[in-house]
């Protein structure tokens, strides 16, 4: 089974979002530092 990777870039907010599964409506964001965020399902 191949993994589905979804990559989204927002030019206005200058953010890169990478999903390794389908995005969920329920998630938690955690700031890692250096401008990085971890979004957990």
Phi, psi and omega per residue, in radians:
X1 nan 2.202 3.134
X2 -1.504 2.497 3.111
X3 -1.372 2.502 3.060
X4 -1.709 2.082 3.121
X5 -1.945 2.254 3.121
X6 -2.040 2.174 -3.113
X7 -2.076 2.231 -3.139
X8 -2.238 2.331 3.084
X9 -2.084 2.234 3.103
X10 -1.829 1.926 -3.100
X11 -1.193 -0.609 -3.119
X12 -1.186 -0.868 -3.130
X13 -1.511 -0.079 -3.097
X14 0.879 0.904 3.132
X15 -2.137 2.548 3.067
X16 -2.042 2.156 -3.140
X17 -2.050 2.257 3.135
X18 -2.136 2.139 3.083
X19 -1.897 2.302 3.089
X20 -1.678 -0.168 3.034
X21 -2.429 3.099 3.057
X22 -1.094 2.350 3.126
X23 -1.086 2.501 3.135
X24 -1.846 2.655 3.082
X25 -1.249 -0.448 -3.131
X26 -1.844 2.011 3.131
X27 -2.654 2.877 3.138
X28 -2.157 2.326 3.087
X29 -1.801 2.416 3.121
X30 -2.306 2.239 3.121
X31 -1.414 2.211 -3.108
X32 -1.688 -0.251 -3.065
X33 1.781 2.916 -3.119
X34 0.976 0.480 3.129
X35 1.369 0.227 -3.116
X36 -1.763 2.443 3.047
X37 -2.137 2.512 3.052
X38 -1.970 2.119 3.110
X39 -1.791 2.046 -3.091
X40 -1.937 2.462 3.113
X41 -1.583 nan nan
